[in-house]
Amino acid sequence: MVSPLVRGISHDISMRILAISGSLRTRSSNTALLIAAARLAPPNWEVMLYDGLSGLPHFNPDMDTDRPPAPVLALREQIRSCQGLLLSSPEYARGVAGALKNALDWLVSGPEFPGKPVALINASQRAISADAHLRVTLKTMSAQLVEAASITLPLLGRNLDADGIISDDFLSSQLRAALDCLGRAIAANG
Ligand SMILES: Cc1cc2nc3c(=O)[nH]c(=O)nc-3n(C[C@H](O)[C@H](O)[C@H](O)COP(=O)(O)O)c2cc1C
């Protein structure tokens, strides 16, 4: 339920990060942003891109028992074993992408998510509502939203892939700074 390693070439891994894009689109700007962030991360970070979003069942409290569906167990295990999260979501109809909200709903009742440092990376300068809604949800779920690592980047309409984002000095420096802040927040947690 995670993509092949997108970063983590060192044997001395000091930080495990799970990146979740709310877009299921093949040429998603949100996913490209997370892949770029993974490639820009320090070499001793392991950044995994979660690719199980489309395989999660719709959240149903009746199924949220001590034996939840396998994809949900896999997601929870990924959350448990990472030290921090990178989240990026498109805005649809002035709200958070349903696929991402569905994943978050599956995490509400478990012990894995509360306190987890989260960097919210917004890929669109126009997506103000989704960003605001996501913040409310994350705070309600007791995530540790790392404000200094939560940034909005003007990708809307630019059709950049990860390589294009990395080769843009402004975008890559903003991403590096956000990762640095996320790393500091994780390190401060001990
Ligand atoms: C059905 C639909 C609804 C959308 N609604 C909004 C919206 O309310 N506000 C907004 O800023 N963008 C809206 N958009 C634009 C997307 O958020 C934008 O295309 C985004 O880049 C998609 O993310 P992705 O490139 O990661 O797939 C909408 C797009 C679609 C297809």
The ligand as an SDF file (V2000), in Angstrom:
LIG
                    3D

 31 33  0  0  0  0  0  0  0  0999 V2000
  -14.7830   18.6960   -9.9670 C   0  0  0  0  0  0  0  0  0  0  0  0
  -13.7340   19.7160   -9.6410 C   0  0  0  0  0  0  0  0  0  0  0  0
  -14.0100   20.6910   -8.6950 C   0  0  0  0  0  0  0  0  0  0  0  0
  -13.0710   21.6480   -8.3880 C   0  0  0  0  0  0  0  0  0  0  0  0
  -13.3640   22.5840   -7.4340 N   0  0  0  0  0  0  0  0  0  0  0  0
  -12.4420   23.5100   -7.1080 C   0  0  0  0  0  0  0  0  0  0  0  0
  -12.7080   24.4800   -6.0930 C   0  0  0  0  0  0  0  0  0  0  0  0
  -13.7670   24.5230   -5.5080 O   0  0  0  0  0  0  0  0  0  0  0  0
  -11.7370   25.3720   -5.7990 N   0  0  0  0  0  0  0  0  0  0  0  0
  -10.5120   25.3590   -6.4260 C   0  0  0  0  0  0  0  0  0  0  0  0
   -9.6460   26.1710   -6.0870 O   0  0  0  0  0  0  0  0  0  0  0  0
  -10.2310   24.4410   -7.3750 N   0  0  0  0  0  0  0  0  0  0  0  0
  -11.1580   23.5320   -7.7320 C   0  0  0  0  0  0  0  0  0  0  0  0
  -10.8720   22.5820   -8.6780 N   0  0  0  0  0  0  0  0  0  0  0  0
   -9.5340   22.5870   -9.3000 C   0  0  0  0  0  0  0  0  0  0  0  0
   -8.5940   21.5580   -8.6730 C   0  0  0  0  0  0  0  0  0  0  0  0
   -8.4770   21.7420   -7.2810 O   0  0  0  0  0  0  0  0  0  0  0  0
   -7.2330   21.6910   -9.3200 C   0  0  0  0  0  0  0  0  0  0  0  0
   -7.3680   21.3350  -10.6740 O   0  0  0  0  0  0  0  0  0  0  0  0
   -6.1480   20.8740   -8.6810 C   0  0  0  0  0  0  0  0  0  0  0  0
   -4.9300   21.2270   -9.2510 O   0  0  0  0  0  0  0  0  0  0  0  0
   -6.3280   19.3920   -8.8490 C   0  0  0  0  0  0  0  0  0  0  0  0
   -5.2920   18.7520   -8.1460 O   0  0  0  0  0  0  0  0  0  0  0  0
   -4.3570   17.6810   -8.8370 P   0  0  0  0  0  0  0  0  0  0  0  0
   -3.5890   18.4070   -9.9280 O   0  0  0  0  0  0  0  0  0  0  0  0
   -3.4500   17.2290   -7.7470 O   0  0  0  0  0  0  0  0  0  0  0  0
   -5.2070   16.5820   -9.3730 O   0  0  0  0  0  0  0  0  0  0  0  0
  -11.8150   21.6340   -9.0070 C   0  0  0  0  0  0  0  0  0  0  0  0
  -11.5380   20.6320   -9.9660 C   0  0  0  0  0  0  0  0  0  0  0  0
  -12.4800   19.6930  -10.2670 C   0  0  0  0  0  0  0  0  0  0  0  0
  -12.1460   18.6220  -11.2890 C   0  0  0  0  0  0  0  0  0  0  0  0
  1  2  1  0
  2  3  1  0
  2 30  2  0
  3  4  2  0
  4  5  1  0
  4 28  1  0
  5  6  2  0
  6  7  1  0
  6 13  1  0
  7  8  2  0
  7  9  1  0
  9 10  1  0
 10 11  2  0
 10 12  1  0
 12 13  2  0
 13 14  1  0
 14 15  1  0
 14 28  1  0
 15 16  1  0
 16 17  1  0
 16 18  1  0
 18 19  1  0
 18 20  1  0
 20 21  1  0
 20 22  1  0
 22 23  1  0
 23 24  1  0
 24 25  2  0
 24 26  1  0
 24 27  1  0
 28 29  2  0
 29 30  1  0
 30 31  1  0
M  END
$$$$
